[in-house]
Amino acid sequence: MAGVSPLVSASSDKSFLQNYGVLNEIPNLFIPVGWEGELAADPNDLQEVLDFLDHACVNLTPEMKVSLVYTDPCFAGPNATLAKIPTDVALERIFHNKQVQGVTFDGMVGEATPAHTVYSFVLPMIVGMLRTDEVDCDAMRHASKAREALTADRIYQCFFHAAQARECGAAKDYFYFLEMECLMTLCLHQQSQQYYRWWDGEGMKKERGLYTARSHSLSGDTAGAFKLLKPYFTSGKVPALAWLERGRALCISQRYDEAVIAFDKCLSMEPNNCDALLGKGISIRALHYHSGDVDGLKQALECFKLVEEHGDYHVPEALHHAGTIYIATQNWVEGEKTFRKTLKLRGSDVSRRNLALTLHAQGRVDEGRVYYEYLMQYCPEQAEGLGKYYQAETGGHTYVVEVGNTASPEERLTAYIAEAREKLKTLNMVWHGDVCDWRRFDDYIDYYAPAGGSFLKGSALHGIQGVDLQEWLLDIALHLAAIVVENGYADWVIPDDLNMADVEIEFKEGMGVGKHNVFNNAWRRLEVGAMADNMTNLEMLISMTPEYSSCVKSYRNPYPSLPASPGRVAEFERRAARACKEMQKRGFTLNGDLNDLREIECIVMSLFQDDGALKQMMDNNTLSDDFVFDIAFQLGVVCAEYYGGEWYDHDDLFGISIQCAGYSPIHPIRRLLKRIEYGMNADAFSSLLSLEPALVCADLTNKLREHEINTREELSSMLAEALPSVMDEDPSGKSLDRMVTMITSCAEIVRH
C-alpha cells in the first residue's frame, strides 16, 4: 500500500515468516547518513556507510536506542540523504552495533508515522532468512538445513532454519542444541540463558552440560568449566564438542600448550571446525607473540587462513587475528590489507585502531588520521596511545611544561604537578595530600556528578567541557598519582614526548596492580558517576598501600549528602509502596526481600516484550518517569533493609543513596535506569542480581558488629547458606574465605 511500510502490520500473533518474509522482496535498504546537507558519511562510499552503521543510533524512547532504515526512500522525507545498501548486509552490521537495542523500519524522526521496530536479537534470523536458498514448512528439512549450515559455519542460516524447525513442529532435540549453539556464538547471552532454562526433558543432559561448560568458560569461571567437562573424559568416546570446550577453557586459562592439544583432538574428528581452528590459532599466537618467533607465528597464521578458506561467521575474527601477526612481524602492507578486509565484513574498533597503526607505519598519516578521529568520536578508549602519532599533527591538545632544556623528564613532571596543585586550590575540593585524596575525589564525583559525564551546579567544575575539563582532570590525576609515587608505592612511567596525558604510574609489588594511566582512570570515573564499582572506583587502585588502611579508619567524607529527614524517608517509602501496589496489579509480587532483585529484573524485561506490563504502559503513554522512579524506590527499600543503611537525600534525584559504613553507597534510581539502559543486552555485572552478594555481606557485617554472630565459623556457615553460588563456583572454599575476611574487616571499620 502506497505510503505505508510493508512491515507495519507485523505482530506477535503472526509467525516469523508472516512478519518478515516480505524482506525477501526488498533487496536493498536505505540508510539516512545526513540531514539538510550535513553528512555523517559519504553515501557513495560503502565502507564509510558501514562504519557509520557500526555506531549510528537514535533514541526511540529514553531507554531504547535504535538504528533507522527505510524500505523505500519516500518514507525518509525530503531532507534526508540516503545510502543504498543490501538488506542483509545492513541488518548484519546493525546487529553488531552495541549502541542499539534494535532497528526501526520506515520511521520518521519526530513524526508519529507507522513504523516497525525489531529487537536486535531477531536480526540474525532475518539475515539467515535473506541468505538461504529456500523456505518451506517442512520441519525436518529445516533441521537438516540447520545442521548443514552449522557445519559450514553459516551461523545466521543455521539460526533461521533451526527456528523454523521449531515453528514447524519438530521435536525439541532436532533444533534445541542448534539454536543454543547459535545464541552462544552470536553472544546473545540473555537469550541463551532463557533458552537453557526452557529445556525440561531428561534426555540430552550430556549435551546441555557442554553448553553449560562453555558459559562458565566465557564468564571467566574456567574451574567450573573443567569440573563440568570432567565426566566426558572419564567414560566412553569423547565427542568433538567436549574437546572444543576443553580447548576453550584451557585457552582462557592461558594454558596454551594444552589448549592446542585439545583443539587438535577436536580437529581430528571435525577438520574444518572453525571454532577449533580459531582457538588453536589464538593459542599458538599467544605462545610465540612476545618472543617474536616467526615460525610459531606462521603456524598460527595458517590456522587463521584455514578459517578464511572454510568458514563464514568466524572469518572476520580470524582476519583480525591474522592482522595482529602481520603487525608483530612488521609486515605493514599485509596488515593493512587484512584489517581492511576485516572491516568490510564486520565492524571492529580494535581493527580500526590497528589499521591506523599500519597506515602510520607506512607514512600515510592523513589516511590513518581518519581512523584515529573516528575512534576519538565513537570509541575513545581504543584511541588511547594513538595521540602520539596523530594528536599533535591535528592540532590536538598536548600537555607539556617547559623547564629549560637541561631539565630531566622527572624535573619537568615535578614542575607540572607543582603548578597543577596550585590550580587545584581554586576548586573548593578538600585536598590533604594523603592517599585518601583518591577516595575524596571518588566522593566528589558521587556527590557532584552522580549521573556521570558532567558536574552539577554546586561544583566548581560545573559547565566546563572539552579540553578545559580534560586539563582539570589531568591536574587532579597527576596530583593523585604523585601521592603514591612520593610515598614510594609506585614509580613514574614518563613518555618520550613528555605529554602529561600519557604519563603512567607502575605500582611496586604488593602495593597495587600493574601500570595505570590515572588521567584515563579519572576520566572513566567521571563517566561512570554514582554507578562506580570495584572496577572503576579510584580508591581501589590504592587500597593495597600501607597508608590507606590506617587513613581510611578515620576518614570522613568531605562532600556528604545529608541524611534524609524522616519526612523524606516516609515519602520514599510511600512511593515504594505505590510501586508495589501497581506492580501487584500487573502480576509482579514485591515484598521487600532479596527476591525483589529478581522480580524487578523481570519488571525491567517487560519493557522489551510485546505483551510485557511496562511495554503496554509505554505503548499507552502511561509509563512516566515518576512510575519508574517508584520502582527504584522499592529497590532502595530492599537495599536499605539489607544494608542496614540510611537514606541520604540529594538535590539531584540520581544522587539519592543508601549508605552503610564500610561499603560503597548504592544509588537505586541511577542503578535501575542503568539497568534499563542495558536492556536485552544486560550481563552479569549490570543485572540487579549482582547487588545480592553486596547486600548479603552488608547484612552479615551488621550482624557481626551487633554480636549476633560470634565466631568466624558461624559467619562462614551463614555466608555459604546465603550465597551457595560462591561454593558452587569455587569448591575449594578460598573465595568464601576471602569474603569472610572482607566482612570481618568491614565490621572492624564500622566499630571504629
C-alpha positions in Angstrom: 0.0 0.0 0.0 1.5 3.4 -1.1 2.9 5.4 1.8 2.8 2.5 4.3 5.8 0.4 5.5 5.5 -3.2 4.4 6.4 -4.2 8.0 3.8 -2.1 9.8 1.4 -5.0 10.2 3.9 -7.2 11.9 2.8 -8.5 15.3 3.5 -11.2 17.9 0.3 -13.0 16.7 2.0 -13.9 13.4 4.7 -16.3 12.5 8.3 -15.2 11.8 7.8 -15.6 8.0 4.5 -13.8 8.0 6.2 -10.9 9.7 9.5 -10.7 7.9 9.2 -12.8 4.8 8.4 -9.6 2.9 12.0 -8.5 3.3 12.9 -11.2 0.7 11.3 -8.9 -1.8 13.4 -5.9 -0.7 16.9 -6.3 -1.9 18.2 -3.0 -0.6 17.6 -0.8 2.4 18.1 3.0 2.5 20.2 4.3 5.4 20.0 8.0 6.4 23.5 9.3 6.5 22.7 13.0 6.7 20.0 15.6 7.0 19.7 19.0 5.4 23.1 18.8 3.7 25.1 17.7 6.7 26.7 14.3 6.1 27.8 11.8 8.7 29.1 9.5 5.9 29.6 9.7 2.1 26.5 7.8 0.7 28.6 6.7 -2.3 31.4 5.2 -0.1 30.3 1.7 1.1 32.9 1.4 3.8 32.0 4.9 5.2 28.4 3.8 5.3 29.3 0.5 7.1 31.4 2.4 9.6 28.5 4.8 10.2 26.2 1.8 10.8 28.6 0.4 13.5 27.7 3.3 15.9 24.7 5.1 14.4 21.7 5.4 16.8 18.7 7.5 17.7 16.5 7.4 20.8 13.3 5.5 20.2 12.4 6.1 23.8 14.6 7.5 26.6 15.6 3.9 27.4 15.9 2.4 24.0 18.3 3.3 21.1 17.7 2.1 17.6 19.1 2.4 14.1 16.9 3.8 11.4 16.4 2.1 8.0 13.9 2.6 5.2 12.5 0.1 2.8 11.6 2.9 0.3 13.3 6.4 0.0 9.9 8.1 0.1 9.5 7.2 3.8 12.6 9.2 4.8 11.4 12.7 4.0 12.8 15.3 1.6 15.7 16.5 3.8 17.4 13.1 4.4 20.5 12.0 2.4 20.3 8.2 1.9 22.8 5.5 1.1 21.6 2.3 -0.6 23.0 -0.9 0.9 22.0 -4.6 0.6 19.4 -5.6 3.1 21.2 -8.5 4.7 24.5 -6.5 4.9 22.7 -3.6 6.6 20.9 -5.7 9.2 24.0 -7.8 10.0 26.0 -4.6 10.6 23.3 -3.2 12.9 23.1 -6.4 14.8 26.8 -5.9 15.8 26.2 -2.3 16.8 26.4 -2.5 20.6 24.9 1.1 21.0 21.4 0.0 19.9 18.8 -2.5 21.1 17.0 -2.8 17.7 16.3 -1.3 14.3 13.3 0.7 13.3 11.9 0.3 9.7 10.4 3.4 8.0 10.1 5.7 11.0 10.3 9.4 10.5 12.2 11.2 13.3 9.8 13.5 15.2 6.7 12.3 13.5 4.1 9.7 14.5 4.2 7.7 11.3 3.5 4.0 11.0 6.8 2.1 11.7 8.0 -1.2 13.0 10.9 -1.8 15.4 12.7 -5.2 15.6 14.8 -6.1 18.6 18.5 -6.8 17.8 18.3 -10.5 18.8 15.8 -11.1 16.0 18.2 -9.7 13.3 20.4 -12.7 12.9 17.4 -14.8 12.0 16.3 -12.3 9.4 19.8 -12.2 7.9 19.7 -16.0 7.8 16.3 -15.9 6.0 17.7 -13.5 3.4 20.7 -15.6 2.7 19.0 -19.0 2.5 18.1 -20.6 -0.9 14.7 -22.0 0.1 12.0 -21.5 2.6 9.2 -24.1 3.2 7.2 -25.6 6.0 9.0 -29.0 6.3 10.3 -29.2 9.9 12.8 -32.0 9.3 14.1 -30.3 6.1 14.7 -27.2 8.1 16.5 -29.2 10.8 18.7 -30.8 8.2 19.5 -27.5 6.6 20.4 -26.0 10.0 22.9 -28.8 10.7 24.5 -28.3 7.2 24.7 -24.6 7.8 26.4 -25.1 11.2 29.0 -27.4 9.7 29.8 -24.7 7.1 30.0 -22.0 9.8 27.0 -20.2 8.3 25.6 -19.2 11.7 22.8 -16.9 10.5 21.4 -19.5 8.2 21.6 -22.1 10.9 19.8 -19.9 13.3 17.0 -19.3 10.8 16.5 -22.9 9.9 16.6 -24.1 13.5 14.0 -21.6 14.5 11.8 -22.6 11.5 12.2 -26.3 12.5 10.9 -25.3 15.9 8.0 -23.2 14.5 7.1 -26.1 12.1 6.7 -28.5 15.0 9.9 -30.6 15.0 10.8 -32.5 18.2 12.9 -30.4 20.6 16.1 -32.4 20.2 16.1 -31.7 16.4 16.5 -27.9 16.9 17.3 -27.1 20.6 21.1 -27.5 20.5 21.3 -25.9 17.1 19.6 -22.8 18.4 21.6 -22.9 21.6 24.8 -23.0 19.5 23.7 -20.0 17.5 22.7 -18.0 20.5 26.0 -18.6 22.3 28.1 -18.0 19.1 26.2 -14.7 18.5 26.8 -13.7 22.1 23.1 -13.4 22.8 23.8 -14.2 26.4 20.5 -13.4 28.0 18.5 -15.3 25.3 20.8 -18.3 25.7 20.2 -18.3 29.4 16.5 -18.1 29.0 16.6 -20.8 26.3 18.7 -23.1 28.5 16.1 -22.9 31.2 13.4 -23.8 28.7 14.6 -27.4 28.4 12.5 -29.5 30.7 13.3 -33.0 29.4 15.6 -35.6 30.9 17.2 -36.6 27.6 20.3 -34.9 26.1 21.6 -34.0 29.5 25.2 -34.6 28.4 24.9 -32.2 25.5 23.4 -29.5 27.8 26.4 -29.9 30.1 28.8 -28.9 27.3 27.0 -25.7 26.7 26.9 -25.0 30.4 30.7 -25.5 30.4 31.1 -23.0 27.6 29.0 -20.5 29.6 31.3 -20.9 32.5 34.4 -20.5 30.3 33.1 -17.4 28.7 32.3 -15.8 32.0 35.9 -16.5 33.3 35.0 -19.4 35.5 37.3 -21.9 33.9 37.5 -24.0 37.0 33.7 -24.5 36.8 34.0 -25.4 33.1 36.7 -28.1 33.9 34.5 -29.6 36.6 31.6 -29.9 34.2 33.8 -31.3 31.4 35.5 -33.9 33.6 32.8 -36.7 33.2 33.2 -36.5 29.4 36.8 -37.6 29.6 36.3 -40.5 32.1 33.8 -42.6 30.2 33.3 -43.7 26.6 34.2 -41.9 23.4 34.9 -38.2 23.9 32.8 -36.1 21.5 34.5 -33.4 19.4 32.5 -30.7 21.2 33.9 -31.8 24.5 37.5 -31.3 23.2 36.5 -27.9 21.8 35.2 -26.7 25.1 38.2 -28.1 26.9 40.4 -26.2 24.5 38.4 -23.1 25.0 38.7 -23.3 28.8 42.4 -24.0 28.6 43.0 -21.1 26.2 41.1 -18.7 28.5 43.2 -20.1 31.4 46.3 -19.2 29.4 47.4 -22.9 29.3 48.1 -22.6 25.7 50.2 -25.7 25.1 47.4 -27.9 26.5 44.8 -25.9 24.6 46.5 -26.6 21.3 46.4 -30.4 22.0 42.7 -30.2 22.9 41.8 -28.2 19.7 43.8 -30.7 17.7 41.7 -33.6 19.2 38.6 -31.8 18.1 40.0 -31.1 14.6 41.0 -34.8 14.2 37.2 -35.5 14.3 36.0 -32.3 12.5 38.9 -31.0 10.4 37.1 -27.8 9.3 35.6 -26.8 12.7 36.2 -23.1 12.5 35.8 -22.6 16.3 38.6 -25.1 16.9 40.8 -23.7 14.2 40.4 -20.2 15.5 41.1 -21.3 19.1 44.2 -23.2 18.0 45.5 -20.2 16.1 44.9 -17.9 19.1 46.7 -20.3 21.4 49.7 -20.7 19.1 49.9 -17.0 18.6 49.9 -16.5 22.4 52.8 -18.9 22.7 55.0 -17.1 20.3 53.8 -13.5 20.1 56.1 -11.9 22.8 59.1 -13.9 21.7 58.6 -12.9 18.1 59.2 -16.5 17.0 58.4 -16.2 13.2 57.9 -19.9 12.6 55.5 -20.1 15.5 53.6 -17.1 14.3 53.4 -18.6 10.8 51.7 -21.7 12.3 49.1 -19.5 13.9 48.6 -17.7 10.6 48.0 -21.0 8.9 45.1 -21.7 11.3 43.5 -18.3 10.6 43.9 -18.8 6.8 42.1 -22.1 7.1 39.2 -20.4 8.8 39.1 -17.9 6.0 39.1 -20.7 3.5 36.4 -22.9 5.2 34.5 -20.5 7.3 31.8 -17.8 7.2 30.8 -16.3 10.5 34.2 -16.7 12.2 36.1 -15.2 9.2 36.2 -11.6 10.4 37.7 -12.6 13.7 40.3 -14.8 12.1 41.3 -12.0 9.7 41.7 -9.7 12.7 44.0 -12.1 14.5 45.9 -12.7 11.3 46.4 -8.9 11.0 47.9 -8.8 14.5 50.6 -11.3 13.4 51.4 -9.1 10.4 51.9 -6.2 12.9 54.1 -8.4 15.1 56.3 -9.2 12.0 56.1 -5.6 10.8 54.5 -6.6 7.5 52.6 -3.4 7.4 51.2 -3.8 3.8 49.6 -7.2 4.5 48.4 -5.9 7.9 46.6 -3.0 6.2 45.0 -5.4 3.6 43.9 -7.8 6.3 42.3 -5.2 8.6 40.5 -3.6 5.6 39.1 -7.0 4.7 38.0 -7.4 8.4 36.2 -4.0 8.5 34.4 -4.7 5.2 32.9 -7.8 6.8 32.3 -6.6 10.4 32.8 -3.5 12.4 35.7 -3.7 14.9 37.1 -0.7 16.7 40.2 -2.7 17.6 40.8 -3.5 13.9 40.3 0.2 13.2 43.0 1.1 15.7 45.3 -1.5 14.2 44.6 -0.2 10.7 45.6 3.3 11.9 48.8 1.9 13.2 49.7 0.1 9.9 48.9 3.3 7.9 51.1 5.4 10.2 53.9 2.9 9.9 53.8 3.3 6.1 54.0 7.1 6.4 50.3 7.5 5.3 49.5 9.8 8.2 46.5 11.6 6.7 44.8 8.3 5.9 45.5 6.9 9.4 44.2 10.1 11.0 40.7 9.4 9.5 40.5 6.3 11.7 42.0 8.0 14.7 39.4 10.7 14.6 36.7 8.1 14.1 37.8 6.3 17.3 38.1 9.6 19.2 34.4 10.3 18.3 32.9 6.8 18.8 35.3 4.7 20.9 37.9 6.9 22.7 39.3 4.0 24.7 40.6 2.5 21.5 42.2 5.8 20.5 44.3 5.8 23.7 48.0 5.8 22.8 47.4 6.9 19.2 47.7 10.5 20.1 51.4 10.4 20.0 51.1 9.6 16.3 48.2 11.8 15.3 47.2 14.3 18.0 50.0 16.9 17.6 49.6 16.8 13.8 45.9 17.5 14.1 46.3 20.4 16.4 45.1 18.2 19.3 45.9 19.2 22.8 49.2 18.1 24.4 50.2 18.9 28.0 53.9 19.6 28.1 55.6 22.0 30.6 58.9 23.7 29.7 61.5 24.0 32.4 64.6 24.7 30.4 66.5 22.4 28.1 68.6 20.8 30.7 65.8 19.6 33.0 65.3 15.9 33.2 61.8 14.4 32.4 61.2 13.8 36.2 62.0 17.5 36.9 59.7 18.7 34.2 56.9 16.4 35.6 57.5 17.6 39.1 57.2 21.2 37.9 54.0 20.5 36.1 52.5 18.8 39.2 53.5 21.7 41.4 51.7 24.1 39.1 48.7 21.8 38.9 48.4 21.7 42.7 48.4 25.5 42.9 45.5 25.5 40.4 43.5 22.8 42.4 43.3 25.2 45.4 40.7 27.2 43.4 38.3 24.2 43.1 36.9 24.1 46.6 37.9 20.5 46.9 39.4 19.1 50.1 43.0 18.0 49.4 45.1 16.6 52.2 48.0 15.2 50.2 47.5 11.7 51.6 46.3 8.5 49.7 42.7 9.2 50.9 42.7 12.1 48.3 41.9 9.3 45.9 38.8 8.5 47.9 37.9 12.2 48.3 37.9 12.6 44.5 35.7 9.5 44.3 33.2 11.0 46.8 33.4 14.4 44.9 32.3 12.6 41.7 29.5 10.7 43.6 28.1 13.9 45.0 28.7 16.4 42.2 28.4 14.2 39.1 26.2 11.3 40.2 24.7 10.9 36.7 28.1 10.7 35.1 29.8 12.9 32.5 29.1 16.4 33.8 29.1 18.2 37.1 26.1 19.7 39.0 25.8 23.4 39.7 27.4 23.2 43.1 30.7 22.1 41.7 33.4 24.5 40.6 33.7 22.3 37.5 30.1 22.8 36.5 29.8 23.8 32.9 33.4 23.2 32.0 33.7 21.0 28.9 36.0 19.6 26.3 39.7 20.4 26.5 39.2 22.6 29.5 37.6 19.8 31.5 40.4 17.4 30.4 43.0 19.8 31.7 41.4 20.0 35.2 41.0 16.2 35.3 44.7 15.8 34.2 45.8 18.2 37.0 43.7 16.1 39.5 45.0 12.8 38.2 48.7 13.8 38.4 48.2 15.1 41.9 46.7 11.7 42.9 49.5 9.8 41.1 52.2 11.9 42.7 50.9 11.0 46.2 51.6 7.3 45.7 54.9 8.0 43.9 56.1 10.4 46.6 55.3 7.8 49.3 57.3 5.2 47.5 54.4 3.0 46.5 54.8 3.4 42.7 57.2 4.7 40.0 56.6 7.1 37.2 56.5 5.9 33.6 57.1 9.0 31.5 56.6 9.0 27.7 59.5 10.3 25.5 57.4 13.2 24.2 56.6 14.2 27.8 52.9 14.5 27.0 51.4 14.6 30.5 48.2 12.9 29.4 50.3 9.8 28.6 52.2 9.6 31.9 51.6 6.4 33.9 52.4 5.0 37.3 53.6 1.5 37.9 52.8 0.1 41.4 55.5 -1.7 43.3 55.0 -5.3 44.2 52.4 -5.7 47.0 51.2 -2.0 46.7 48.8 -2.3 43.8 48.3 -3.9 40.4 50.4 -3.1 37.3 50.5 0.1 35.3 47.8 2.8 35.3 47.2 6.0 33.3 45.5 7.8 36.1 44.2 10.5 33.8 42.3 7.8 31.8 41.1 6.3 35.1 39.8 9.7 36.3 38.0 10.3 33.1 36.3 6.9 33.2 35.4 7.6 36.9 33.6 10.8 35.8 31.7 9.0 33.0 30.5 6.2 35.4 29.5 8.6 38.1 27.5 7.2 41.0 27.4 3.8 39.3 31.1 3.2 40.1 32.0 -0.3 41.3 35.3 -2.1 42.2 36.4 -1.8 38.5 36.1 1.9 38.4 36.4 3.3 41.9 39.8 5.1 42.0 40.3 4.2 45.7 40.5 0.5 44.7 43.8 1.3 42.9 45.5 2.3 46.1 43.6 0.2 48.6 46.7 -2.1 49.0 49.1 0.6 50.1 50.0 0.6 53.8 48.9 4.2 54.3 45.4 3.5 53.0 44.4 1.0 55.7 45.3 3.4 58.5 43.8 6.6 56.9 40.5 5.0 55.9 39.5 4.2 59.5 39.5 7.9 60.4 38.3 9.1 57.0 35.3 11.4 56.9 33.6 12.2 53.6 34.1 16.0 53.0 31.2 16.0 50.5 28.5 14.2 52.3 24.9 14.3 51.1 22.7 14.8 54.2 20.8 12.0 55.8 17.3 12.2 54.6 14.7 13.7 57.0 12.1 11.4 58.5 9.6 13.1 56.2 11.6 12.4 53.1 12.2 8.8 54.1 8.5 8.4 54.6 7.9 9.9 51.1 10.5 7.4 49.6 8.8 4.5 51.3 5.3 5.8 50.3 6.4 5.8 46.6 7.9 2.4 47.0 4.6 1.1 48.4 2.8 2.7 45.5 5.1 0.8 43.1 4.4 -2.5 44.9 0.6 -1.9 44.7 0.7 -1.0 41.0 3.0 -3.9 40.0 0.8 -6.3 42.0 -2.0 -5.5 39.6 0.3 -6.4 36.7 1.4 -9.8 38.2 4.6 -8.9 40.0 5.0 -9.5 43.7 7.3 -7.1 45.6 7.6 -7.9 49.3 10.9 -6.2 50.4 13.2 -9.2 50.5 16.1 -10.2 48.2 13.6 -11.9 45.8 12.7 -8.3 44.8 16.0 -8.1 42.9 14.9 -10.9 40.6 11.3 -9.6 40.4 12.5 -6.1 39.4 14.7 -7.7 36.8 11.5 -9.3 35.4 9.7 -5.9 35.5 12.6 -4.3 33.5 12.5 -7.1 31.0 8.7 -6.5 30.5 9.8 -3.2 28.8 11.2 -5.3 25.9 8.4 -7.8 25.5 5.4 -7.1 23.2 3.0 -8.3 25.8 5.1 -7.0 28.8 3.5 -4.9 31.5 5.7 -1.9 31.1 5.8 -2.2 27.3 2.0 -2.0 27.3 2.1 1.1 29.6 4.7 2.6 27.2 2.5 1.9 24.2 -0.4 3.5 26.0 1.7 6.6 27.1 1.1 5.8 30.8 4.7 4.9 31.7 6.0 8.0 33.3 9.4 8.7 34.8 7.8 9.0 38.2 6.4 5.5 37.8 9.9 4.1 37.0 11.3 6.1 40.0 8.7 4.5 42.3 10.1 1.1 41.3 13.6 2.4 42.0 12.5 3.5 45.5 11.3 -0.1 46.2 14.8 -1.3 45.1 16.1 1.3 47.6 13.9 -0.1 50.4 15.4 -3.5 49.9 18.9 -2.2 49.8 18.3 -0.1 53.0 16.9 -3.2 54.8 19.8 -5.5 54.0 22.5 -2.8 54.0 21.4 -1.8 57.5 21.9 1.6 55.8 20.5 5.0 55.9 18.7 7.0 53.2 20.7 10.1 52.1 18.9 12.9 50.3 20.2 14.9 47.4 19.1 17.8 45.2 19.6 15.6 42.1 17.3 12.6 42.1 20.2 10.4 40.8 22.2 11.3 43.9 19.7 9.8 46.4 21.5 6.9 48.0 21.6 4.3 50.7 24.8 4.4 52.7 26.4 1.8 55.0 29.7 2.2 56.8 32.4 0.1 55.1 30.6 -0.3 51.8 30.1 1.9 48.8 26.8 3.8 48.6 24.0 2.4 46.5 22.1 4.8 44.3 18.8 3.0 43.5 17.4 5.3 40.9 20.6 5.5 38.9 21.1 1.8 39.2 17.6 1.0 37.9 17.9 3.4 35.0 21.3 2.0 34.1 19.8 -1.5 34.1 17.0 -0.3 31.8 19.6 1.3 29.5 21.4 -2.1 29.1 18.0 -3.7 28.1 18.2 -7.1 26.5 22.0 -6.9 26.4 22.5 -6.8 30.2 25.2 -9.0 31.5 26.0 -10.4 35.0 27.6 -7.1 36.1 24.7 -4.8 35.0 22.0 -7.2 36.3 20.3 -6.1 39.6 21.1 -9.6 40.9 24.7 -8.5 41.1 23.6 -6.5 44.2 22.8 -9.6 46.1 26.3 -10.5 47.3 26.9 -6.9 48.5 23.6 -6.8 50.3 24.1 -10.2 52.0 27.7 -9.2 53.0 26.5 -5.9 54.4 23.7 -7.7 56.3 26.2 -10.1 57.9 28.6 -7.2 58.7 25.9 -5.6 60.7 25.0 -8.9 62.5 28.7 -9.3 63.3 29.0 -5.8 64.6 26.0 -6.3 66.8 27.4 -9.6 68.1 24.5 -11.6 66.6 27.3 -13.6 65.0 30.1 -14.6 67.4 32.6 -16.8 65.5 34.3 -16.9 62.1 33.0 -20.4 61.6 29.4 -19.2 62.2 29.9 -16.3 59.8 31.3 -18.6 57.2 28.4 -21.0 57.5 25.8 -18.2 57.2 27.5 -16.8 54.2 27.7 -20.2 52.4 24.0 -20.7 53.1 23.0 -17.2 51.9 25.2 -17.4 48.7 25.5 -21.0 47.7 26.9 -19.9 44.3 30.2 -19.0 46.0 30.9 -22.6 46.9 29.5 -23.9 43.6 31.9 -21.7 41.7 34.9 -22.3 43.9 34.5 -25.6 45.9 38.0 -25.1 47.4 36.4 -22.5 49.7 39.0 -19.9 49.1 36.5 -17.4 47.6 34.3 -17.9 50.6 37.2 -17.4 53.0 38.1 -14.1 51.2 34.6 -12.8 51.6 34.5 -13.8 55.3 37.8 -11.8 55.8 36.3 -8.8 54.0 33.2 -8.9 56.1 35.3 -9.1 59.3 37.4 -6.1 58.2 34.3 -4.0 57.4 32.8 -4.8 60.8 36.1 -3.5 62.4 35.9 -0.3 60.4 32.3 0.2 61.5 33.2 -0.3 65.1 35.9 2.3 64.9 
